[in-house]
Amino acid sequence: MNYRILSQYLGLLCIAVGLSMVFSMLWAVYYGEWHALEALVASMSTSIAIGYGLRYFGRNAPKRIFEREAIGLVGLTWIVVSVLGALPFVFAGILSFNDAFFESVSGFTTTGSTVITDIEAVDKSILFWRAFTHWLGGIGIVILFIAVLPYFGAGGKLIVKSESTGPAASLVVPRFRQSALIIFNIYFFFTVVNTIALMFAGMNFHEALCHAFAGLATGGYSTRQMSVGAFNSLSIEIVIIVFLLIGGTNFGLFAAMYLGDWKALLKDSEWRLFIGVFIVATALVTFNLMGLQGQFPDQGESFQPMPERQFYGFGHALRVGAFQVASCMTDTGFITDDFDRWPYLSRMILIVVMILGGSAGSTAGGLKIVRLLMFAKLCYWRLETTFRPKTVRPLRINGEVVSDAVVTRSLQFLCLYVFWFGFGCLFMSAMGLPFESAVSSMAACINNCGPGLEHVGAIRDFHLIGPSGTFFLSLTMLVGRLELVPILVLFVPAFWRR
């Protein structure tokens, strides 16, 4: 492991994150939030000082970066940047460091889980920083800075590969920095359009910008305690649903459209399945909210009967159902209704789509729809080989053969995912959480969704979970955002040996 080159690039990213706090400082000046301004200045100064210190240690480092250093840089960047992102909350006196680290990790990983109990009491400039961490982490911190900083050399391609989500990372054009720049331009364009659309729908500029950052990045941080539901606006909800689905789409498809292939979306089997799952899940939730469900019989005093449910009319059921399905399927976490009071089927559907997630190469979390396609085909062929043992056929996605290496990596990812999820459920149960809260807190954090059920549900937060639990969930959010390997490999001693 070449520690000097890690220090060199890590220092550069720390400086960049520090400088990005300037935008929040402008809001502090505009609103006259001088205490918040002091906290942001102190945070920026600390970040830049640490960055220059790391740059100094890494002076005279070789220019070339190899795969081991690329993976290490991605994993360490997300940890260090999350620590720096926590500083404004700490210096402003809003949160303890442990809670601030949780809030920062949740922001950068676009999870949206929070420990803040009164969001509207927080300075608007700090809320802007909170939402801005979503935007920075949406397409990837390192990828974002590769697009705007010409300092990463030939190793940038390895870095992009290590940070991109999905079974295989592909470049839009042969040059990796040009690919990153195209994706950044598309990301920036959608952010501007989303902000303008939300302003036309009734939000002020500050709230529109914060919700555009959080929505397109599929993060979920809102400026209101009751999230998007506080606005009670159908037009705002429609705009957010559209951009949540955009955020859950492979940005490589938008890049292909930008380069002239206007049918890229319709030709992509993953995107068609993504939209299909959204439509079917919305329909099921809508009819379930209208009262279409069975009733488990009361078995006497020793059993707790099902609570009374408030069922909705078709219009309202469709409205809240479509929004919550879009929010959970893209692992965003915005809410307009307390789905903890929904029927069991609807809540189960939300958890399932939360785990499935969005498309590979999107800002959404979860397993990714393309892996669902891949695993479904593998399972079908396993059944087919029981009566046609000599049948051999390649695995194809969008007409292209998926290599055995990609299939193997996807199966390895699934094994690591199941192991960490199972271990995490046991760990959170050991922290004292009841079954539904423990499982849903892990589902929310490993899939970078935000709210879970019961004690970590839609209108609640994570502040009741103790320091050990929030630290573990912070690690889980990082593991989920980087799809396990770039974080877990940091704990393997052999990784650090020369």
Salt bridges, closest charged atoms under 4 A:
GLU103 OE2 - ARG130 NE 2.85
GLU207 OE2 - ARG224 NE 2.74
GLU237 OE1 - ARG319 NE 2.76
ASP261 OD2 - LYS267 NZ 3.09
ASP340 OD2 - ARG460 NH1 3.53
GLU384 OE2 - ARG388 NH1 3.19
GLU384 OE2 - ARG393 NH2 3.22
GLU436 OE2 - ARG347 NH1 3.28
ASP461 OD1 - HIS463 ND1 2.23
GLU483 OE2 - LYS368 NZ 3.53
GLU483 OE1 - ARG371 NH2 2.98
